[in-house]
């Protein structure tokens, strides 16, 4: 086993500092989050993908996770923000584009610090979002 690391590809963030990074389970997509919102890339080509609009007023992106159902070929990303929003983007079938499925406001001044996904035992997919004071869970049927 090699202990050497090498740069495989360099992907530049649009402008602001990156606060969180997350790659899909199969490594095909990379998402970055920070003060300038969420950006998506194809990891093979390094090409930036189109993303849904409307994220700027929700605050810096502070936590992210990818989720996937057993029978769903499309990727779903959940991210949380500095202002307490939990947002869900889903890949549009047979494309590399994403659409916003929902936006849940947990509360003002409620920075989401951690997101985790519980793989489904049933058809529901549950995401746990935590801040400094509490954890909540939300399930997608």
Residue pairs with C-beta under 8 A, 6 or more apart in sequence:
9 43
9 46
10 46
11 30
11 32
11 41
11 46
13 32
13 34
13 36
13 39
14 36
14 39
15 36
16 34
16 35
16 36
17 34
17 35
18 32
18 33
18 34
19 33
19 34
19 35
19 60
19 61
19 62
20 32
20 33
20 34
20 61
20 62
20 63
20 64
20 79
21 30
21 31
21 32
21 33
21 64
22 30
22 31
22 64
22 65
22 66
22 77
23 29
23 30
23 31
23 43
23 66
24 30
24 66
24 68
24 75
25 66
25 68
27 43
28 42
28 43
28 44
29 40
29 41
29 42
29 43
29 49
29 66
29 75
30 40
30 41
30 43
31 38
31 39
31 40
31 41
31 64
31 66
31 77
31 79
32 38
32 39
32 41
33 39
33 60
33 61
33 62
33 63
33 64
33 79
34 60
34 61
35 60
37 51
37 55
37 56
37 61
38 51
38 55
38 61
38 64
38 77
38 79
38 89
39 48
39 51
40 48
40 49
40 50
40 51
40 77
40 98
41 47
41 48
41 49
42 49
42 96
49 96
49 97
49 98
50 96
50 97
50 98
51 89
51 98
52 89
52 98
52 99
52 100
54 100
54 103
55 61
55 87
58 81
58 83
58 85
58 87
58 103
59 81
59 82
59 83
59 84
59 85
59 111
60 81
60 82
61 79
61 80
61 81
61 82
62 80
62 81
62 82
62 111
62 112
62 113
63 79
63 80
63 112
63 113
63 114
63 115
63 129
64 77
64 78
64 79
64 80
64 115
65 77
65 78
65 79
65 115
65 116
65 117
65 127
66 75
66 76
66 77
66 78
66 117
67 76
67 77
67 78
67 117
67 125
67 127
67 140
68 75
68 76
69 76
69 120
69 123
69 125
70 120
74 90
74 91
74 92
74 93
75 90
75 91
76 88
76 89
76 90
76 91
76 101
76 125
76 140
77 88
77 89
77 90
77 98
78 86
78 87
78 88
78 89
78 115
78 117
78 127
79 86
79 87
79 89
79 115
80 86
80 87
80 112
80 113
80 115
80 129
81 87
81 111
81 112
82 111
82 112
83 108
83 109
83 110
83 111
84 105
84 106
84 107
84 108
84 109
84 110
84 111
84 112
84 131
85 103
85 104
85 105
85 106
85 112
86 103
86 104
86 105
86 106
86 112
86 127
86 129
86 138
87 100
87 102
87 103
87 104
88 100
88 101
88 102
88 103
88 140
89 98
89 99
89 100
89 101
90 98
90 99
90 101
91 97
91 98
92 98
92 99
101 140
104 138
106 112
106 129
106 131
106 136
110 131
110 133
111 131
111 132
112 129
112 130
112 131
113 130
113 131
113 132
114 128
114 129
114 130
114 135
115 127
115 128
115 129
115 130
116 127
116 128
117 125
117 126
117 127
117 128
118 125
118 126
118 127
118 128
118 137
119 125
120 126
123 141
124 139
124 140
124 141
125 139
125 140
126 137
126 138
126 139
126 140
127 137
127 138
127 139
127 140
128 135
128 136
128 137
129 135
129 136
129 137
129 138
130 136
